[in-house]
Structure formats: C-alpha cells, structure tokens
Amino acid sequence: MELEPQFTQDFEVEIDGETTSHNVSLFEYKKSIVLKTTKELGSAFSKYLKEASGKWNPHLGIGPGWVFPQSKNEELNEVLQKIHSGELKSQRKKFIKPDLSKNSREKKILNLVKMLEENIPQDSSEILFEDNEDLELYIHFNREEDTITRGECVYLFETSKKKLEIFQLAKP
C-alpha cells in the first residue's frame, strides 16, 4: 500500500553556492511525521532537522526519511518554511581541494603530520619530558584509556593506529 503525502512541494535552495530544486514531502506514518526529500537537502540542513527532534531513518517501510514526533509538527513546519524562504542556510561545508604543490603550506603541514606519525612508537609508553620548579610535562604514546595520568592534557595527536598526548602538571 502506497502512502499519499500530506504535503509535497519543490524547494529551490542554495547548497554549496548552487541553487537546486528538491522535492519535500510529509507523510503521516504510524504515530510520527516523516519528511522525505533528497539526500542532498537532508544532509545540508540536518542540523536544523535534528534541532526540531528529527532523526534520520534509512529503514522505514515507506523508504528512507526524517522521522519527527507528531508533537513537533509546528517546529518542523517552521524549519521547512525557513529553509524554503532562504532564511536558514546550508550547514554543509564545501570541500576545498588542498594545494599540495611543493612549497605550499598544506604540503608542509602534511609532511609534518606524516613525520610525527612515523615517529610515534607502536607500543604504549610514558616519558617525563620536562620537570622544573613550575611544571611537569609528560608525553604518552598510545596510552590506554584506563591509564592514570598526571596533569591536564594540553596536546593530542591521534591517527587510526597511533596516539600522542602531552599532559602538563602545574606545581603549586
């Protein structure tokens, strides 16, 4: 059985600097309201949809959509009106391709990150890096979450396989 939308309209919205058309449909589904629209519009305005108590559900019986409690109907309608009028702007960040030419800032940063990652040991360890009258500075490599540390973490670098943390303990 195909559900008929309670509301359907095409929205002309600006996403990533380009104005495009997106169909927006509202359905009464079980005890909820379901918003069905394009993936592009949903992801670009997901912050506002979540603020109106929306939850993305890709496994609905009527296909993927944003699910809202019936009690949030007014909030949802306000959000949709503001999206349609252009009052709310896309929250999606446009991807900017990095400049990786030889002497670019991005290339230098990438090389430093790569060098740092290569110099983090595989094993878990702790080093007292500095100990003076004002503070103690500890470096932890690949610290386990249950490891007790001294001081406050002032620096964290983490990849999918390695982690470096610097803790600072101020002396009284």
Summary of the structure (lengths in Angstrom):
residues: 172
radius of gyration: 24.9
end to end distance: 72.1
largest distance: 75.9
contacts: 427
relative contact order: 0.11
helix: 25%
strand: 37%
